[in-house]
Amino acid sequence: MNGRLTGKTAIITGAGSGIGRATAILFASEGANVVIGDLSDGVHATARAIEAAGGTVAAAQMDAGSENDVAALVAAAISRHGAVNVAYANAGISGGMPGIFDLTVEDWTEILRVNLIGPWLMVKHAGRAMMDAGNGGSIICTASVAGLRSGAGSPAYSASKAAVINLVQTSAQQLSGTNVRVNAICPGLVESGMTERAFIYAREKGVMEKVGRLNPLRRAGQPVEIAQTALFLASDASSYVNGQAIVVDGGLSSSHPVTRQETGKSAA
């Protein structure tokens, strides 16, 4: 049986854990040849999981904010499989939760380098490869609900993710006529490598019921739930979706902050 990505080659960064790992495993299960990268050696564990399931994978430890490393990952995909059809710029860093007066220039520089320049590098190198091949393709970038409005991340992180949304919109226009689509996913609170400490703390304190309570589903998301959206954007099912930032947050961003009412009770 053919999968939704059979015959396609997909690059995924940040594949050593969380959303990137879940996406790599899902893409491979749907027939894609996956070429994955991450700064951590967790990328090799992801590769082993894919290989154990019978998938096709190549893995490299790399810096998603380094032009040489991104260009090399794209080149490796083309060398192995002849083309790049999907590129998911997922790698990112949070930088913690310092206030605007606590951040340093170095903090801002590093967060923007990985979170914004990294996706731009993927658009530049994978987008060029797709355009030159003449067969179109799909580029996906991980943004965040923090890029939509304040309250979900530090100033530098939030600004970097807002910029990713604009990068996607601008890139879609720049690639007009090439059939290369560029979209973003804006996750809400997801249990991943980036948020691992918060989830460990909540479990240790016995307060997991409070995690994700601000969204209408009243829970955190799982990496595979973001991966499913990435699969949609990578597949031909999204052939007319371009330049969009798709929010996957349990409904968190659907409302301004309100005082929660008990179920069945109306506001006074």
C-alpha positions, 0 to 999 in steps of 0.5 A: 500500500502506498503512503501519502508521501511515497516517492518523496524525499523529506528533510526535517531539522530538530529531529532528535526529539519531540515534534521533529522526531514524531514527524520523521517517524510519521513521514517515514511510515507514510513512505518518505525517504527522510533525511534528518538533522539535529544538533543533539545525538538524539537524531541517531536514536530517531534514525534507529527507530525509523530503520527498525520500522523498515523506513529509509533514513539518513541522519546527521548532527548539524546546526540548523542555524549554520548555512554550511550545515543546512546546505550540506543536509540539502545536498545529502538529500539530493545525492541520496535520492535525487531530489528534495520534495519536502523540507521541514525547518523545525529546529528551534530553541526557547532561550528560557523565560527571561524578561525584556530587561534581562535578555542580552544582545547575545541571547537575542542573537542566538535565538534569532540565529536558530529560530529565524535564520535557520528557517530562512536558510532552509527556504533558501537552499531547499527552495532553490533545489525545488525550484531548479528541479521544476517539480514544486515542493512543500516547505514547512516552518515551525512558528508558535502561538508565541508569534501571534501575540504576547503571553506564550514566550520570552520577548526574543523567542516570541519575536523570532516566531512572529518573524517566521510567520512573516518569512513564510508569507514573504517566501510564498510570494517570492516563490510565486509560479514555482509550485513551491509552497511555504507554510508554517505551523504554530503549535501551542503547549506541546510536550517536547524536548523544549518543554521537558523540564516543565512537564517533569516538574509538573509530574513531580509536584502532582499538578499535571491537571494544571498543564494546558488548562488555559485552552478549551481542550484543557490539556497539552498537545502531543508531538504526533498531533503537530506531526499530523499537521506537518504531514498534511502540509507535506502531502498533496492533500494541501496542494492549494495551501500556501503562505499560511500559519496554521495554529495547532493549540487546542483552541488557546489562541481563539480567545482573549484572556477571560475569567473561566466559568464553571461548566453549565454556569453563565457569566454574571 
